[in-house]
């Protein structure tokens, strides 16, 4: 039985005998392994980006939402949330109940956050955030510029704060110093720009810079809930982030006191919101792995074909080894090792290539991509498995050779 070093030396020698054919087989593995690394990197990048963006809102936030409570893993997939403000089960009174929970809560704000459109002076789809006077304290709203003496806490009618993307798109030709005081229209209602929000990092699925912040009363008017005290969400900032789960339970208990059972709601933390995307991430991961397996299967077919041809061409060598007393196991091991070596060489090239492509995707496109260490390990393991699977039949075929027959082969 050959040693590992001898098997490795023999495998490299076999690859050098027909370098063009070996290189073509290696290229298949390179692209297959590279595809695995890139796809896993993109999946990991999307997951990390969404998780980070949710947690950037603050690990000390508890969120009360209208609708029937569902398991955290199903939120965002099939949560029964209202489609309009008027259908919400939450009111400004609920925000006050949460704010009065001084045992756990620093402050609470009732909000209405829905898609809308700015139609003056340029049409743009945005997210309208209607909030009360406590919003800035709870959600840490920061400005890059604002009108002198003006604060969002006053919650004055007709005032608004625009995000950076709104500023650069709607007021593209307006100087920075002239943006404050400009007018925009939302649902035919005019709003005066009093501040520009500080820039935030956008994700693949959402751009927090495409937001317009208005007072809660204005939001109710815009979304057809005038003369009501409805809100869609209540955000609470807790005193101690390490006790956020206790705060969640206590807030639920406080809101349930004397509450009509038909007015459903659920309470979530940032970790719950991250968990709500796990089902989506699971589907995404399965899709990514499916595509990667197809790429690797194509690589395996190519490698298997090359190894089968190699066995056919080296029948005399096999016969000589068998005549010298080599066991069938030794022949099987030799060809399996050659197949695995060929795939590992391809992986050694494909992994850095995949990491580099992921870097370019992350840097020059809107798609996030980051390569975790486990992706590299999975790529090498996959290459090794491909080598074994692709080499099994050719290696077995080599052991079935008849000594007399192969020694007569030209």
C-alpha positions in Angstrom: 0.0 0.0 0.0 1.4 3.4 -1.0 2.0 6.1 1.6 0.1 9.4 1.5 3.2 11.2 0.1 3.6 8.6 -2.7 -0.1 8.8 -3.6 0.1 12.6 -3.8 3.3 12.4 -5.9 1.7 9.9 -8.2 -1.5 11.9 -8.5 0.4 15.1 -9.5 2.4 13.1 -12.0 -0.8 11.8 -13.6 -2.2 15.3 -13.8 1.0 16.4 -15.6 0.8 13.7 -18.2 -2.1 15.4 -20.0 -2.0 19.0 -18.7 -4.7 20.4 -21.1 -7.3 17.7 -20.2 -6.4 18.1 -16.5 -6.7 21.9 -16.7 -10.2 21.6 -18.3 -11.4 19.3 -15.5 -9.9 21.6 -12.9 -11.6 24.6 -14.5 -15.0 22.9 -14.0 -14.2 22.5 -10.3 -12.9 26.1 -10.0 -16.1 27.6 -11.3 -18.2 25.2 -9.3 -16.4 25.9 -6.0 -16.2 29.6 -6.9 -20.0 29.7 -7.4 -20.5 28.0 -4.0 -18.4 30.7 -2.2 -20.1 33.6 -4.1 -23.6 32.3 -3.4 -23.0 31.6 0.2 -21.3 35.0 0.6 -24.3 36.8 -0.9 -26.7 34.9 1.4 -24.6 35.6 4.4 -24.3 39.3 3.4 -28.0 39.8 3.0 -28.7 38.1 6.4 -26.1 40.2 8.2 -27.2 43.4 6.6 -30.8 43.0 7.6 -29.9 41.9 11.1 -27.6 44.8 11.6 -30.1 47.3 10.3 -32.8 46.1 12.7 -30.4 46.1 15.6 -29.1 49.6 14.6 -32.5 50.9 15.7 -31.3 49.9 19.2 -31.2 46.8 21.3 -33.1 48.6 24.0 -36.3 48.9 21.9 -39.6 47.1 22.5 -42.2 47.4 19.7 -46.0 47.0 20.0 -47.7 46.3 16.7 -51.4 46.0 15.9 -52.6 42.6 14.7 -52.9 39.0 15.9 -49.8 37.7 17.7 -48.0 35.0 15.7 -44.7 33.0 16.5 -41.6 35.2 16.0 -40.4 33.0 13.1 -43.6 33.8 11.2 -43.6 37.5 11.6 -42.9 39.3 8.4 -44.0 36.2 6.5 -47.7 35.9 7.5 -48.3 38.4 10.3 -51.8 39.7 10.4 -51.1 43.4 10.5 -53.6 46.0 9.4 -53.2 47.5 5.9 -54.4 51.0 7.0 -54.3 53.2 10.0 -58.0 53.2 10.4 -57.9 49.4 10.9 -55.3 49.5 13.6 -56.1 48.3 17.1 -53.6 50.7 18.7 -54.2 54.3 19.8 -52.2 57.2 21.3 -53.7 56.1 24.7 -51.8 52.8 24.4 -48.6 54.8 23.8 -49.3 56.6 27.0 -49.9 53.4 28.9 -46.5 52.1 27.7 -44.8 55.4 28.5 -46.2 55.3 32.1 -44.5 52.0 32.7 -41.7 53.8 34.6 -40.4 50.5 36.0 -38.8 49.5 32.7 -39.5 52.3 30.2 -37.6 55.6 29.6 -40.1 56.8 26.9 -42.6 55.6 24.3 -43.8 57.0 21.0 -46.8 56.2 18.8 -46.1 56.1 15.1 -47.7 55.6 11.7 -45.2 54.3 9.1 -46.6 53.6 5.6 -45.4 54.0 2.0 -46.4 57.2 0.3 -45.4 59.5 -2.5 -43.8 63.0 -2.6 -45.3 64.6 -5.7 -43.8 68.1 -5.6 -41.6 69.4 -7.0 -40.6 65.9 -8.2 -42.4 62.6 -7.8 -40.7 60.1 -5.5 -41.9 57.0 -3.7 -41.0 57.3 0.0 -41.8 56.0 3.4 -43.9 58.4 5.5 -43.2 58.3 9.2 -45.8 60.0 11.3 -44.7 60.4 14.9 -45.5 62.2 18.1 -43.4 64.6 20.2 -41.5 61.7 21.8 -40.2 60.1 18.6 -36.8 61.8 18.6 -36.1 60.7 22.2 -37.0 57.1 21.5 -35.8 56.6 18.0 -32.7 58.9 18.0 -33.7 61.0 15.0 -30.6 63.1 14.0 -30.3 65.9 11.5 -27.5 66.9 9.1 -29.1 70.4 9.0 -32.2 72.1 10.4 -34.0 75.4 10.8 -32.7 77.5 13.6 -34.7 77.1 16.7 -36.9 74.4 15.3 -37.4 71.0 17.0 -39.4 67.9 16.0 -40.6 67.7 19.6 -43.0 70.7 18.9 -44.9 68.4 16.4 -46.1 71.5 14.5 -48.6 70.9 11.7 -47.2 71.2 8.2 -43.6 70.7 9.1 -41.4 67.8 7.9 -38.0 66.2 8.0 -36.7 64.7 4.8 -34.1 61.9 4.4 -30.9 62.3 2.4 -32.2 60.5 -0.6 -35.3 62.7 -0.7 -33.1 65.8 -0.5 -30.7 64.7 -3.3 -33.6 63.5 -5.6 -36.4 66.0 -5.1 -34.2 69.0 -4.5 -31.3 68.0 -6.7 -30.7 71.5 -8.1 -31.2 73.3 -4.8 -28.2 74.4 -2.7 -27.8 72.8 0.7 -28.3 76.2 2.4 -31.6 76.7 0.5 -33.2 73.3 1.2 -34.6 74.4 4.5 -37.9 76.2 3.9 -38.6 74.4 0.6 -42.1 72.9 0.1 -43.2 69.3 -0.8 -46.6 67.8 -1.3 -47.9 64.5 0.2 -51.5 63.6 -0.8 -52.0 67.1 -2.0 -51.1 68.5 1.5 -48.2 70.9 1.6 -45.3 70.4 4.0 -42.4 72.8 4.7 -38.9 71.2 5.0 -37.6 72.1 8.5 -34.7 69.6 8.6 -32.7 67.0 6.7 -32.1 63.7 8.5 -28.5 62.5 9.0 -27.5 59.9 6.3 -28.0 56.2 7.2 -26.7 53.0 5.5 -29.2 51.5 3.2 -29.8 47.7 2.7 -30.8 45.6 -0.3 -34.5 45.7 0.8 -34.8 49.2 2.4 -33.3 52.6 2.2 -33.8 54.6 5.4 -32.8 57.7 3.5 -36.0 57.6 1.5 -38.1 58.7 4.5 -40.2 61.8 5.3 -41.0 62.5 9.0 -44.1 64.4 9.8 -46.3 65.0 12.9 -48.7 62.3 14.0 -51.8 64.5 13.4 -50.6 65.2 9.8 -50.0 61.5 9.3 -53.6 60.7 10.4 -54.9 63.2 7.9 -52.7 61.9 5.1 -53.7 58.3 5.7 -57.5 59.0 6.0 -57.7 58.7 9.8 -58.4 62.3 10.6 -60.1 63.0 13.9 -59.0 59.6 15.3 -56.2 58.9 17.8 -55.0 55.8 15.9 -51.4 54.7 15.6 -49.9 51.7 13.8 -46.9 51.0 16.2 -45.7 51.9 19.6 -42.0 52.0 20.2 -40.7 51.9 23.8 -37.1 52.6 24.9 -36.3 50.5 28.0 -33.9 51.6 30.8 -31.7 48.5 30.7 -31.1 46.6 27.4 -30.2 43.5 29.4 -33.8 43.4 30.8 -35.6 43.9 27.5 -37.4 40.5 27.7 -38.7 41.4 31.1 -39.9 44.8 29.8 -41.6 43.0 26.9 -43.6 40.8 29.3 -44.5 43.7 31.6 -45.6 46.0 28.7 -47.9 43.2 27.4 -49.4 42.8 30.9 -50.0 46.6 31.2 -51.7 46.9 27.8 -53.9 43.9 28.6 -55.4 45.5 31.7 -59.0 46.4 31.0 -58.5 45.9 27.3 -61.2 44.5 24.9 -60.0 41.1 23.8 -61.0 41.8 20.2 -58.4 44.6 20.0 -55.4 42.3 19.3 -51.8 43.3 19.3 -48.3 41.8 19.8 -45.1 42.9 21.5 -41.7 42.2 20.0 -38.1 43.0 20.6 -35.3 43.6 18.0 -34.3 40.0 18.4 -37.8 38.9 17.6 -37.8 41.0 14.5 -34.5 39.3 13.4 -36.0 35.9 14.2 -39.0 36.8 12.0 -36.7 36.8 9.0 -35.2 33.3 9.7 -37.8 31.6 7.6 -37.0 33.9 4.6 -33.3 33.3 5.2 -33.9 29.6 5.4 -35.6 29.6 2.0 -32.8 31.8 0.6 -30.2 29.4 2.0 -31.9 26.4 0.5 -32.1 28.2 -2.9 -28.4 29.1 -2.7 -27.4 25.6 -1.8 -29.5 24.2 -4.6 -27.9 26.3 -7.2 -24.5 25.5 -5.7 -25.2 21.7 -5.8 -26.1 22.0 -9.5 -22.8 23.7 -10.2 -20.9 21.1 -8.2 -22.8 18.2 -10.0 -21.6 19.6 -13.3 -18.1 19.7 -12.0 -18.4 16.1 -10.8 -19.5 14.9 -14.2 -16.5 16.5 -15.8 -14.1 15.1 -13.3 -15.6 11.6 -13.6 -15.3 11.7 -17.4 -11.7 12.7 -17.2 -10.9 10.0 -14.7 -12.7 7.3 -16.7 -10.6 8.3 -19.8 -7.5 8.1 -17.6 -8.4 4.6 -16.5 -8.9 3.5 -20.1 -5.5 5.0 -21.2 -3.6 3.4 -18.3 -4.8 -0.1 -18.6 -1.2 -1.4 -19.1 0.0 0.5 -16.0 -2.8 -1.1 -14.0 -2.0 -4.5 -15.3 1.7 -4.2 -14.4 0.8 -3.1 -10.8 -1.6 -6.0 -10.4 1.0 -8.4 -11.7 3.5 -7.0 -9.2 1.1 -7.9 -6.4 -0.8 -4.7 -5.9 -4.2 -5.2 -4.3 -7.5 -4.1 -5.7 -7.8 -1.8 -2.7 -4.4 -0.1 -3.6 -5.6 0.5 -7.2 -8.9 1.9 -6.0 -7.2 4.2 -3.5 -4.8 5.5 -6.1 -7.4 6.6 -8.6 -9.7 8.0 -5.8 -6.8 10.0 -4.5 -6.0 11.3 -8.0 -9.7 12.4 -8.4 -9.7 14.1 -5.0 -6.4 15.8 -5.7 -7.7 17.2 -9.0 -10.7 18.6 -7.2 -8.7 20.1 -4.3 -6.4 21.8 -6.8 -9.5 23.3 -8.4 -10.8 24.3 -4.9 -7.5 26.0 -4.1 -8.0 28.2 -7.1 -11.8 28.5 -6.9 -12.0 29.6 -3.3 -9.8 32.7 -3.6 -11.6 33.5 -6.9 -15.0 33.3 -5.2 -13.8 35.5 -2.3 -12.5 38.1 -4.8 -15.7 38.1 -6.8 -17.7 38.5 -3.6 -15.5 41.4 -2.6 -16.2 43.1 -6.0 -19.9 42.4 -5.7 -20.0 44.0 -2.2 -18.0 47.0 -3.2 -19.4 47.9 -6.6 -23.1 46.7 -6.5 -26.1 47.1 -4.2 -25.9 43.4 -3.3 -24.2 42.7 0.0 -21.7 39.9 0.1 -19.4 38.8 2.9 -17.5 35.5 3.0 -17.7 33.6 6.4 -15.0 31.2 7.3 -17.4 28.3 7.2 -18.1 29.0 3.5 -14.4 28.4 2.7 -14.5 25.1 4.8 -17.7 24.0 3.1 -16.2 24.8 -0.4 -13.1 22.6 0.3 -15.3 19.8 1.8 -17.6 20.0 -1.2 -14.6 19.7 -3.5 -13.4 16.7 -1.6 -16.8 15.0 -1.8 -17.0 15.8 -5.5 -13.6 14.1 -5.9 -14.7 11.0 -4.1 -18.1 10.8 -5.9 -16.6 11.5 -9.3 -13.7 9.0 -8.8 -15.7 6.0 -7.4 -16.8 4.5 -10.7 -13.5 5.0 -12.7 -11.6 3.7 -9.7 -13.9 0.7 -9.3 -13.6 0.1 -13.1 -9.8 0.0 -12.8 -10.0 -2.8 -10.2 -12.0 -5.0 -12.5 -9.2 -5.3 -15.0 -8.0 -8.7 -16.0 -4.2 -9.0 -15.6 -3.7 -11.1 -18.8 -5.9 -8.8 -20.8 -4.3 -5.5 -19.7 -0.8 -6.8 -20.1 -1.5 -7.5 -23.8 -2.9 -3.9 -24.2 -0.9 -1.6 -26.5 
